[in-house]
Amino acid sequence: MPRASGPLAGALTGPGGRVVLLDGGLSNQLADQGCDLSGGLWTGRVLAERPDQVAAAHTAYARAGAEVLITASYQVGYAAPARRGHGPELTTALLRRSVRLAAGAAREADHEVWVAASVGPYGAVLADGSEYRGRYGLSVRELADFHRPRIAALLAQGPDVLALETIPDATEAEALLLVLAETGARAWLSYTVAGGLTRAGGSLAGAFALAERFPQVIAAGVNCCDPADVLPALEAAAAVTGKPLLAYPNDGSVWDAATRTWRPPAVPVPWPTAAWRRAGARLIGGCCRIGPARIAELAAER
């Protein structure tokens, strides 16, 4: 079956506004497949060295019922390869490859699948956990200059939508949205949050209000956060924007940047997806440590 024939925005806002199922965490699936994710490029290392494994991970999620595949470009940026002695040509090639691999898996699925090109935050490229802190000391203009070539390379390969994801503060969101406005492309905007605030400690109302200002944003919400933080964030978003909402949390684990490991919760954290849907979530899936089995469960719930 070909990739989804219509825009993702139409599926979210059409009659009934159905829920569209996202995939899960790419890193945990690659690890389960035996891939080495060590080093600063994380999933980008597998993208460079074992693209067949990235394709296999996408296929696993599509077979589980995912209707949106998010590319392996989250941690790929022009600064990181440069620090390792690689030129910008390699980064461009990896970014474009990430879209092609997801698109290939989408074409082979037995249902329509959209491809979302992941644009991770500045902190992800630093590979030091600072995407969970934000406030890097950079201006909106500096952050826009950082993201602009990444976005251009991804768009050149023709994804269905951009996933501006795991954004820790409104400053970086504004930078990304300004670049998005230059391109005219469509995107969703997803913050990582904790305790009713952005990870950088900012107001959720102010952060989500940015999404309302930019018509290219098709949905807004949260990802890579504790499932318990999802519903309050969705309610904050719904109070300031009429756009469809999205939620793809992790399993409640906390990332330890020093050891580069996840610290899981003492007990499993509930996923009240029915409440998320009532709050306006139209894109639901999983992030880190959420695999195909959980996505299949979500598919069965709909």
N, C-alpha and C positions, 0 to 999 in steps of 0.2 A: 504494500500500500504506500502511496506517496506521502510525503510530509503533509501536515495539516494544511488544508486547502484555503482556509480563511484566517484572518488575523486573530491572535489570541484575545485581543481586547473585545472582539465581537462575541467570543464564547463566554466572556465574563459578564457582559452587559446585555446579552440578548434576552429573549423571553425566558423568564424563570431564573436567569443568571446562575447557571449550574456551577457546581464546584468542579474545578479542573485539578487533577492530581499531579503534583510535582514528584520528582524523584527523591532519593535520599542522599546520604553522605557519600561522596566519591572517594574520599581518603580511606574510610573504613572498608569499603568494598574492594579497593585496590590492595589494601593490606591483607584482606581475607583471600585474595587471589595470589598472595605470596610476593607482592611487589615491595621493593625497597623504597621507602619514602624519606629516608634520611637526607640531611642537607637542607639548605635554605630554599630550594625550589619546591619541596614537598610534592604535591601531585604533579607539578610541572616537570619533575625529574622523570616520572613515568611517562609523561607526555613526550619527552625528548627521547627516552631510551627504549620504551616499550609501548608504542602507540597501540599495538594490538590488544594490550591489556586494558587500556582506556576504552577502546571500542567494546571489549567484552563487558566491562563494568556498565557502560551505557545500555548494552543489550540486556543485561540482567535486570536493570530497572524497568526497561520497556516491557519485558516479559512479565514483570510483577504488576504491570498495569499503569505505570507512570505515563502521563500524557505530555509532560514537559521534561526534556533532558537538559541539564545545566552543564555547560562545557567545563573542561579541565584548565581553564585559564585564570582561575581565581588568584593564584600567587605568581603569575607570570607578568613581569614588568621589565622595562628597559634598563632599570638600574641594577637589578640583581645579576643578570648574565654579564653585564659590564664589569662587575666586581670579580667575576670569575674568568675574565679574559675573553669573553665572547662579544662579538659585535652586535649591533641592533638588528642585523639581518636574521640572526637566529631567533631573536624574540618575535619578530614579525612572523617568521615561519611557524613558530610554535603556536602563536595566537590563532593564526589562520588554520593550522592543523587541528586545533581543538574544536573549531566549528565543524570542520569536515568530518571528524570522527563522530561527533554527536549526530550530525545530519545523516551519516551512513547508517547508524543504528536506528534512527527515526524512519528511514525509508524501508528498513527491513521489518519493522513492527507490523503486527496484525491489526493495529488501530492507528488513528491519526495521532501524530506526535509533533509538538512544537520544539524548536531548539532555542534555548536561552543562553546567550553568551555571557559568562560570568565576568563581572568587573569587580574584583575585590578591592578593599580599601588600601590606602597607602601603607598602613601598618602591616598588612599581609606580606607585602614584598620585602619588608624589613625582616620578617621571619623571627621576630622576638616577642610575639604576643601582644604587640601594641595596638592591634586592631580591637582589642578588648579594653583599651584605655582611651584612645583618641588623643585629641589635643596635642598634635605633634610639634606645635610651634611654627607651623607653616600657614601662610595666608591662603585665602580662597584662590587668588590668582596662581600661587605656586602649586597648589593642589590641582587646579585645572590644567596647568601646563604638564603636570605629571600624568594625568589620566588621558589627556587628549590623544596622544599617539596610540595608546593601547586601544581606546575605543575605535579609532580610525581603522586599525588593523583588523579588529574583530568584525566591524561592519562591512569591510571589503569582502568578507567571505559569505555574507548574506544570512546571518541568523534571523530568526523570526522576531526576536526581542532581545534587549539587553537586560541582564540581572544585575542591578546595582545593589550589591548585597553585603551584609555584615558591616554596615556603615556605623561607626561609633558615635558620630556627632553631627550636628546640623551644619557645621562649617564645611566638612567634607561633602556632605550631601549637596550643599549649595554649589560647590565647585563642580561636582559631577553633573548636576542639572543644568548648569550654564553651558557645559560642553555638549550635553544632550540637546539643548536648544539650538546649538550651532548646526547640528547634524540633521535634525528633524526626525531622528529615529525614535522608536517607541521603547519604553523600559519600565520595569517595576523598581520601586525604591524600598529597600528593606534594611531596617536598623537592627543592630544587636543591642539588647536592653537588659537591665537588671534593676529590680526594686522600684519599678515605676519611673525610671529615668533612662536616658540613653547611657551607654557604657561610659561616656565621658562626664556623666552627671547632669546632663541638660534636660530641659523640659520636653516631654513627649509631645505636648500640644504644639509647641513651637516647631519641633522637628517635623511633625506630620503636616503642619500647615504649609510647609515648603512644597509638598507634593501637589497640593491644590492649585498652586500658582503656575504649574507647568503642564500644559495640555499633553505633552508627550508621555507623561507618567500614566500608565494604564492601571496600576495597582500600587498600594503601599501597605507596609506591615513590618513583620519582624522575622528574623531567623537567627540561628545559632545562639539560642538563649534557653533558659530553663522553661519547660512547658508551663510552669506555674506563672510565669511572667507574660504569657501570651495574651490571655483574655483582658487584663487591665490595659495592655498596650493597644489592643484592637479597639477597645472602648474609647481610649484617648484619641485614636486616629479617627474613629467614626464621628467624634464630636467636632472635628475641624475639616474633614474632607468627605465628599460624597463619592469618592472613588471606591472601586472594589478593594477589598483588603486581602492580605495574604499572611500565612503563618507556616513556617517550617523550622521548628525548634530542634535542638539536639535532645539527648535523653536525660538532661539535667546534670550532666557531668561538667566539671570545671577544668579548663585548660591550665596546666602548670607549665609556663614558658621555660622555667629553669631546667626541668627534666624532660620537656617536650612530650608529656604524657597527659592523659585525661584522668581526673579523679572522679570516679563515678559516685552517684548518690548512694546513701546507705540503703534506701529502699526505692523501688521503681516509682517514678513520678507519673501521676495520671495524665492522660491526654483527653481532655473534655472537648473533642472535636465538634460535637453537636452544639456546644455553647459557642465555639469559635464561628461556626457557620451562622448561628443566630446573630452574632455580632457583626456579620458582614464579610467573613472570610470566603473568598471564591477561589483562591489558590491555596491548597494545603498539601504539605509533604513533610520531609524530614531533612535535617542537616547532619552534622557530625555524629557518628555512632548509630545512625538510623539506617538499616540496610534494606535489601529487597523484601525480606519477610515482613517487615513492618509496613512497607508500602503496599504489599499485597493485602494486608489486613485493612488498611485504609481504603483500598479499592473495594473490598468486600462490604465495607460499612455504607457505601454510598447507595 
